[in-house]
Amino acid sequence: MKNLGIYVHIPFCRSKCEYCDFYSLGGGRNKEAMGKYLTAVCQHVKESAVLAPDYVVDTVYFGGGTPSFFGAEGLSRILSEITRRFDMDKHPEISLEANPDSVTVRDLTRLRRAGFNRISLGIQSDNDVMLKKLGRPHDYQQAKYAVSAARRAGFENVSVDLMYGLPGQKLQDWRETLKNVLDLEPEHLSCYGLKVEEGTPLWEYKDCANLPDDDDQADMYLAAVETLEKAGLHQYEISNFARSGFSCRHNLKYWLGDEYLSFGPSAASNFAGKRFTVQRDLHSYISGMSDGGVVLSECETIPVREQAGEYIMLRLRTTYGIEKEEYEKSYLLPFAPLEKLLQKYAKERLAKEEQGRWRLTPRGFLVSNAILVELLDAQQRSIPLAKKR
């Protein structure tokens, strides 16, 4: 039996944040659309399960959007459909994302009893003025309540999302945020630099938003790495930190190239040697599932050399890094051109080798885009090992 992750995209929010470019529908609760979506995604799960007889599901992740806004009843029904249709691991990691304004002890207790055992809270900041600027629908008092509610409901694996590089934010502000959130004692922290994406409201006024520059963001990032390590949360991916045993098993599937099936509009899958993505439109998804129409926007088989490139890009996001024998055996491409560059980065303290595996340092993560361009160029120009022989 092969392991499989399952992702469910919940495309509903109370309101859209100023910076968000994920596919979601804000503007309040639409019971009719939610009901139709629930039917569609359960049907999708049912149809897909028969394609995975040799797999055991060891992670399930509900993201969005705002899964907690969708409600405990709907989330529980989808999870029940998954556990009924798929072979499940004895100890699966089952996560949901939640906003602090849309959780209660009662709902979280119901979710915990339904099988959810990990919660990721989108707190983002401890500053109420900043939260309002970002369009977040909660304040920090609600965030603290949400962590407390999760504990009371029985969640022993609580993750918190934070953002840095916010309008007018200083390094000392960010250090204070980290201190306050660490007082909440989460098992996991995700720290993301604010990105201004075209098509978002923030894009329209970015030039007057008083955003920290790249150097300031870099200082904030390195401060997070140092502060969280001292607090016992170890970095295992560019933006993710966890206490021992609490790395997000589901997200590691993305970065380590493992297989996953995804449900809901805009959701992408990596399954049975193919990559496919659901259309980025709720109504097309609902009608496609009810009428037997096309719900995918793309489906392709990834060439081996492209898979090798993804191995480099995704693995070097993590502290697991890349390794010669693993790379050459999987893709029949020489590791030497990559190692030559990695040795150069090591002299610049941007990469390091540990027990035969190469990984980037925190400073290397800061310039990872430039590093990856060079590595991928060397990979594209390399001659397959079979041809060399």
C-alpha positions in Angstrom: 0.0 0.0 0.0 1.3 3.4 -1.0 0.6 6.5 1.2 -1.7 9.2 -0.1 -2.6 12.7 1.0 -6.0 14.3 0.5 -6.6 18.0 0.2 -10.1 19.6 0.2 -10.4 23.2 -0.9 -13.2 25.2 0.9 -13.8 28.2 -1.4 -15.8 30.3 1.1 -14.8 33.2 3.3 -16.6 35.8 5.4 -14.7 38.4 3.5 -11.6 38.6 1.2 -8.4 39.9 2.7 -6.6 42.8 1.0 -3.6 40.6 0.0 -5.3 37.3 -0.8 -5.1 35.8 -4.3 -6.3 32.3 -3.4 -9.5 31.2 -5.1 -12.3 32.0 -2.6 -15.7 33.7 -2.5 -16.2 36.4 0.2 -19.2 38.4 1.1 -21.0 36.3 3.7 -22.6 32.9 4.0 -24.4 31.6 0.9 -26.2 28.5 2.2 -27.4 27.4 -1.2 -24.0 27.5 -2.8 -22.5 25.8 0.3 -25.0 23.0 0.1 -24.4 22.4 -3.6 -20.7 22.5 -3.0 -21.0 19.9 -0.2 -22.9 17.6 -2.5 -20.4 18.1 -5.3 -17.3 17.4 -3.2 -18.8 14.3 -1.6 -19.6 13.0 -5.1 -16.0 13.8 -6.2 -14.6 11.9 -3.3 -16.8 8.9 -4.0 -15.8 8.8 -7.7 -12.1 9.2 -7.0 -11.8 6.6 -4.2 -12.3 3.7 -6.7 -9.1 4.9 -8.5 -7.0 4.4 -5.4 -7.4 0.8 -4.3 -3.6 0.4 -3.5 -3.3 3.5 -1.4 -3.8 4.3 2.3 -4.6 7.9 3.2 -2.3 9.1 6.0 -3.0 12.9 5.8 -6.1 15.0 5.1 -6.0 18.8 4.9 -8.9 21.2 4.6 -7.7 24.6 3.3 -9.3 27.6 1.7 -10.8 30.0 1.8 -11.8 29.5 5.4 -12.8 26.0 6.2 -14.0 27.0 9.7 -16.5 29.5 8.1 -18.0 26.6 6.1 -19.1 25.1 9.5 -18.4 22.0 11.5 -21.4 20.0 10.1 -20.2 20.3 6.5 -16.6 19.6 7.3 -17.5 16.6 9.3 -19.7 15.2 6.5 -16.8 15.6 4.0 -14.4 13.9 6.3 -16.8 11.1 7.0 -17.2 10.5 3.2 -13.4 10.4 2.9 -12.9 7.9 5.7 -15.8 5.8 4.4 -14.5 5.6 0.8 -10.7 5.4 1.2 -8.5 3.1 3.2 -7.3 5.1 6.1 -4.0 4.9 8.0 -4.4 4.0 11.7 -2.9 7.3 12.8 -3.7 9.9 10.1 -2.9 13.6 10.4 -6.2 15.4 9.7 -5.9 19.2 9.6 -8.2 22.2 9.0 -7.4 25.9 8.6 -9.5 28.3 10.7 -9.9 32.0 11.2 -10.1 33.1 14.8 -13.5 34.8 14.2 -15.2 31.6 13.1 -14.4 29.1 15.8 -16.2 28.2 19.0 -15.4 25.5 21.6 -18.6 23.7 20.6 -17.8 23.5 16.9 -14.1 22.6 17.5 -15.2 19.9 19.9 -17.5 18.5 17.2 -14.6 18.6 14.7 -12.3 16.9 17.1 -14.8 14.1 17.7 -15.2 13.7 13.9 -11.5 13.0 13.6 -9.7 16.3 13.1 -6.5 16.4 15.1 -4.6 19.4 13.8 -5.7 23.0 13.4 -3.9 25.9 11.7 -5.1 29.3 12.9 -4.6 32.3 10.6 -3.7 34.8 13.3 -1.2 36.8 11.0 -0.5 39.6 13.5 -1.0 40.6 17.2 -1.7 44.2 16.2 -5.4 45.1 15.8 -4.7 48.1 13.7 -2.6 46.0 11.3 -5.2 43.3 11.2 -7.7 45.9 10.1 -5.4 47.2 7.4 -5.0 43.7 6.0 -8.8 43.2 5.9 -8.7 40.4 8.5 -12.1 39.8 10.2 -10.7 39.2 13.7 -8.7 41.0 16.4 -6.0 39.6 18.6 -8.2 38.9 21.5 -10.2 36.6 19.3 -7.0 34.9 18.2 -6.0 34.2 21.8 -9.5 32.8 22.4 -9.2 30.6 19.3 -6.1 29.0 20.7 -7.7 28.5 24.1 -10.8 27.0 22.4 -8.8 24.6 20.4 -7.1 23.4 23.5 -10.4 23.0 25.4 -11.7 21.0 22.4 -8.9 18.6 22.7 -6.5 19.7 19.9 -2.9 18.9 20.9 -1.4 20.0 17.6 -2.0 23.7 17.1 -0.3 25.7 14.3 -0.3 29.5 13.9 0.1 31.5 10.7 2.0 34.8 10.9 2.9 37.4 8.3 5.9 39.9 8.4 6.7 42.7 6.1 3.4 44.4 6.9 2.6 48.1 6.2 4.7 50.2 8.5 6.1 47.2 10.4 9.5 47.5 12.1 11.9 44.8 13.1 11.1 45.4 16.8 7.3 45.1 16.1 7.9 41.7 14.5 10.1 40.6 17.4 7.2 41.6 19.8 4.7 39.7 17.7 6.9 36.5 17.8 7.2 36.9 21.6 3.5 37.3 22.1 2.5 34.4 19.9 5.1 32.1 21.5 3.3 32.8 24.8 0.4 30.9 23.2 2.6 27.8 23.1 1.8 26.5 19.6 3.4 23.3 18.3 3.9 24.8 14.9 4.4 28.2 13.3 4.3 29.3 9.7 5.9 32.7 9.0 5.3 34.2 5.6 6.6 37.5 4.1 3.8 39.6 2.7 3.6 39.3 -1.1 1.7 41.9 -3.1 -0.1 39.9 -5.8 -1.5 41.6 -8.9 -5.3 41.6 -8.9 -5.6 42.0 -5.1 -6.8 45.2 -3.5 -3.4 45.7 -1.9 -1.8 45.8 -5.4 -3.8 49.0 -6.2 -2.3 51.0 -3.4 1.0 49.2 -2.8 3.1 52.3 -3.6 1.7 54.2 -0.7 1.3 51.3 1.8 4.6 52.0 3.5 5.8 48.4 3.0 9.2 47.3 4.4 11.8 46.9 1.7 13.6 43.6 0.9 16.4 44.2 3.4 14.0 44.9 6.2 12.0 41.7 5.3 15.3 39.7 5.3 16.1 41.0 8.8 12.6 40.0 10.0 13.0 36.5 8.4 16.4 35.9 10.1 15.0 37.2 13.4 12.2 34.6 13.1 14.6 31.7 12.4 16.8 32.7 15.4 13.9 33.4 17.8 11.9 30.3 17.0 15.0 28.0 17.2 15.7 29.3 20.7 12.1 28.6 21.6 12.3 25.0 20.4 10.6 25.3 17.1 13.0 24.0 14.5 12.9 25.2 10.9 12.1 22.4 8.5 11.0 24.4 5.4 11.6 28.0 4.3 8.6 29.4 6.1 7.7 26.6 8.6 8.9 25.8 12.1 7.8 23.0 14.5 8.5 21.4 17.7 10.0 17.9 17.4 7.4 15.5 16.0 5.0 18.3 14.8 6.1 19.1 11.3 3.1 19.2 9.0 3.0 15.7 7.4 0.6 16.8 4.7 2.5 19.8 3.5 5.7 17.7 3.4 4.0 15.7 0.7 4.1 18.7 -1.6 7.7 19.5 -0.9 9.0 15.9 -1.0 7.2 15.0 -4.2 4.8 12.5 -2.6 1.3 11.7 -4.0 -1.9 13.6 -3.1 -5.5 13.9 -4.4 -7.3 17.2 -4.2 -11.0 18.1 -4.3 -12.8 21.4 -4.9 -12.3 24.3 -7.4 -8.7 25.3 -8.1 -7.3 22.2 -6.3 -4.2 20.5 -7.8 -3.3 16.8 -7.6 -0.2 14.7 -8.0 -1.4 11.1 -8.5 -0.5 8.0 -10.4 2.2 9.8 -12.5 -0.1 12.7 -13.5 -0.7 16.3 -12.5 -4.2 17.7 -12.8 -6.0 20.8 -11.6 -9.7 21.4 -11.0 -11.2 24.4 -12.8 -11.0 27.7 -10.8 -14.7 28.2 -10.7 -17.2 27.0 -8.1 -20.2 26.9 -10.4 -18.4 25.0 -13.1 -17.2 22.5 -10.4 -20.7 22.0 -9.1 -22.3 21.6 -12.5 -19.5 19.3 -13.7 -20.0 17.0 -10.8 -23.8 17.0 -11.0 -24.0 16.6 -14.8 -21.0 14.4 -15.4 -19.2 17.3 -17.2 -15.5 18.2 -17.3 -14.2 19.6 -14.0 -10.4 19.6 -14.8 -8.7 22.6 -16.3 -5.5 20.7 -17.1 -4.1 17.2 -16.9 -0.5 16.1 -17.9 2.2 13.6 -17.5 5.4 15.3 -16.2 8.6 14.4 -18.2 11.4 12.9 -16.2 13.7 15.9 -16.6 11.0 18.2 -15.4 10.4 15.9 -12.4 14.1 16.2 -11.6 13.8 20.0 -11.7 10.9 19.8 -9.3 12.9 17.6 -7.0 15.5 20.3 -6.8 13.1 23.2 -6.4 10.9 21.6 -3.8 13.4 19.6 -1.8 15.6 22.7 -1.4 12.7 24.5 0.2 13.2 22.1 3.1 15.9 21.2 5.5 15.8 17.7 4.1 17.6 18.9 1.0 18.9 16.8 -1.9 21.2 13.8 -2.2 23.4 12.4 -5.0 22.3 8.8 -5.0 18.7 9.6 -4.5 18.8 12.1 -7.5 20.8 9.9 -9.9 18.8 6.8 -9.2 15.5 8.5 -9.6 16.2 10.6 -12.7 19.3 9.1 -14.3 20.9 12.5 -14.4 24.4 13.4 -13.1 24.6 15.1 -9.7 28.1 16.5 -10.3 27.0 19.8 -12.0 24.7 20.5 -9.1 27.3 19.6 -6.5 29.8 21.9 -8.1 27.5 24.8 -7.6 26.5 23.7 -4.1 30.1 23.7 -3.1 30.4 27.3 -4.3 27.3 28.2 -2.3 28.8 26.5 0.8 31.8 28.8 0.6 29.4 31.7 0.6 27.5 30.2 3.6 24.4 29.8 1.5 24.4 26.0 1.5 25.8 23.2 3.6 26.3 19.4 3.4 25.2 17.2 6.3 25.6 13.4 6.1 25.7 13.4 2.3 22.6 15.7 1.9 22.8 19.2 0.6 20.5 21.9 2.0 20.3 25.7 2.0 21.1 27.7 5.1 18.6 30.4 6.3 20.6 33.0 4.4 20.5 30.7 1.4 16.7 30.5 1.7 16.6 34.3 1.4 18.2 34.1 -2.1 16.8 30.7 -3.1 15.2 32.0 -6.3 18.6 33.0 -7.7 20.2 29.8 -6.5 17.5 27.7 -8.1 17.9 29.5 -11.4 21.6 28.5 -11.6 20.9 24.9 -10.4 18.1 24.4 -12.9 20.2 25.8 -15.7 23.0 23.3 -14.9 20.4 20.5 -14.6 18.9 21.3 -18.0 22.3 21.2 -19.7 23.4 17.9 -18.1 23.7 14.8 -20.2 21.7 11.7 -18.9 23.9 9.1 -17.3 22.6 6.4 -19.6 23.8 8.3 -22.6 27.2 8.8 -21.0 27.6 5.1 -20.7 
